[in-house]
Amino acid sequence: MFKFTSSEVRDLIIAFFVISLCFAILYAGRDASGIITMLPIVMVGVGLGFILHELGHKFVSMKYGYWAEFKLWPQGLIFALISSFFGFVFAAPGAVYTYANYITDEINGKISIAGPIVNIVLALIFLAVATMIYPSAFNSETAALIFIICSLGYSINSFLAVFNLIPIGNLDGSKVLTWNFGIWIVTIAVAGVLTALSMTIGVESLVRMILGL
């Protein structure tokens, strides 16, 4: 059974809100009304991606019988807030800690890849919804808002996946690569293509291509 401690729930809520606020500041600048407008948008497209990424690690850890708990990193949140005022977000709100006396490379790799896979799945879901809603976006403010949320969600989640799969330091990619090179290369390739499409042609152009427009 998947269990949460009260302190873990608190940490997840704080991380969700602060990371969302950081990206709202990043996109809206220092304009208070703009930040308030952007906040609910990034909560869905960005904050959700960060939290579900961490929960992916937690659930797979607990599936294997380990106790896993998300813990906040206050210094990381403070740095994320400061960096958002300078045009980028160093997003390190905390991490899921798996408690085990011994863990194999295979299980560690599977726990680690869970987060990026969650982000890839979320990116594809956001892209699918953006594609379905796009024809209505020109005639409905609600549809246009949903398209913006999904575009942001696709871009951020695909980037989160490819970034976390970089095999350096304590990032997920290092553990996945140690476990299975083939799975690592396929996963980072998929995430890389999704990210490249977002950064080059853009989400709207990608959607238009899918729809044949």
N, C-alpha and C positions, 0 to 999 in steps of 0.2 A: 504494500500500500504506500502511495506517495504522501509523505507528511511534510508539513511546514511548521517551523517554530514561529512564535509571535515576533521574535526579533528579525527573523528572515523575511517575514511578510512586510514588516516595517522597512527593512533595507531595500526590498524590491520596489516598494511604493516610492520611497525617496529617490532611488536611482532612476526609476521611470520618469518621475516628474522633473528632476534636475536635468537629465539628458535631453528630455523634450524641450525644456526651457533653453538649454544651450543652443539647440538647433533653431529654435524660434528666434533667438537673438542673432544667430548667424545669418538667417535669411531676411530678418526684418531690420537689422541694424539696432540702433539705440532708440528707435521710435517706440514708445510705450504702447500706443494703440496698435501698431503693427505687430508687436510681440504678442499682444493679447489675441489678435486675429490669427496669427500663425500657430499659436500654441496647440489648439485642438487638432490642427492639421498634422503637425509633426508628431503629436501623441500617437496618432494612428499609423502614420507612415514610418516614423523613426523609432519612437519610444517602444512600440510594440515589437519591433525587430530586435532591439537590444534585450528586452526582457525574455522574449520567447527563445532567443539564442541561449541565454543562460539556463532557462528551464529545460531546454533540450539536453544540455549536459547533465543536469540534475536527474531528470527522469531516466536516462540511460544508465547512470551510475546506480540509481536505486533499483533498476531492473536487474542488475547483476548482484544485488544484495548489499551494496555499500550504502553507508549513510553519506548524503551529500547535502551541502547547505550553502546558499548564496550569502556572501558577506560583503558589506559595503566597504569601499576604500575612500574615506573622506577626503584625503589629499588628492585623489584622482578626480573627485567631483569638483573640488575647488579649482584645480588646474583646468578642468573642462570649462567651467564658467568663465575663468579669466581668458582662456584661449578663444572663446567664442566672440569676444569683443575685438579680436585681432584677425578675424576672417577665417578661422579654422577651429575645429573642435577636436581636442585630444580626449577621446572618449574612453575612459577607463574607470567606470563607476564602481567596479568590484568584480568578484569572480565566484564561481561555484567551487567549493573545496570538497574533494572526495576523500573520505577517511577510510584508509585501508592499510593493513600491515604489509600487504604485498599485492601488486597488481601487474598482470602481464602486459606486454606491449600491445597485444591484440585488443584486449579490453580497454586499455588506456586510449588506443587509437579510435575505437568505436565511440567511446565517451566524447573524445575530442571532436570527431567529425560530426557529431550530432548537431552542434551549434551552427556551423556553416550550412549543413543540409537544411536546417530550419529556415535559414535566411534565403537559400536558393528557392525553396518551396514557396516562401512568402513572396519573393520577387516574381515568380511565375503566376501566383494568384493575383497579385496586384496588376500585372501585365494583362492577364485575362479579363479582369474586371474593367480595366482602362479601355481595352479593345471593345468590350460589349457596350460600354457607356458612351464611347466617343461620338457615335452618330447623333446622340441626343444632347451632347455638350454645347452645341451651337444654339439650341432653343430653350435650354433650361439652366438656370443658375445652379440648381442642386446638382444636376448632372455634370456641369462644368467643375463644381467644387469636388465632386467624387473623382473626376478625372485628374485633377491636380493632386489630390491625396494619393491616388494610385500611382501616378507618375513619380512622385517623391518616394513612395514606398518601394517601387521597383528599383529606382536608382540607388537608394541607400542600402537596401537589403542585398542587392547584388554586390555592391562595394564591400559591405561588411563580410560577406562570404569570402570574397577573394582576398581581402586583407587578412582575415584570420587564418587563411590557409597558407600564408607565406611561412616557409619553414625556418623561422629565426626565433631565437629566444624562447619565451614560454608561450608563444602563439600556438594555436591548435595545429597548424600545419606541421610543426616539428614532430609532434606525437603521431600524427597520421602518417607522415613519411616514414618514421621509424617502424611503424606497423606494416604498411603496405604501399609500396611505391605506385603500383598500378592504380589503386583506388585514389591515392592522392592526386596523381596527374590528371585523371579523368574529372575529378571533382573540381580542381582548381581551373581546369580548362573550361568547364561549363560556366563556372562563376566568372572567369575572365572574359568569356564571350559576351555574357549578359552585361557585364560592366562596360566593356568596350563599346557595345551598341548604345548604351546609355550616354556615354561620354562623347561619342562621335556623331552619330546621326540624331540622337535624342529620342525621347520616348514617343513624342507625337509622330515623328517620321516613321518610327518603328511600327507604331500602331497602324498608320496609314498603309505601310507596306503589307502588313498582315491582312488588312481589309481589302487590299488591292486597289487603293485609291490613288 
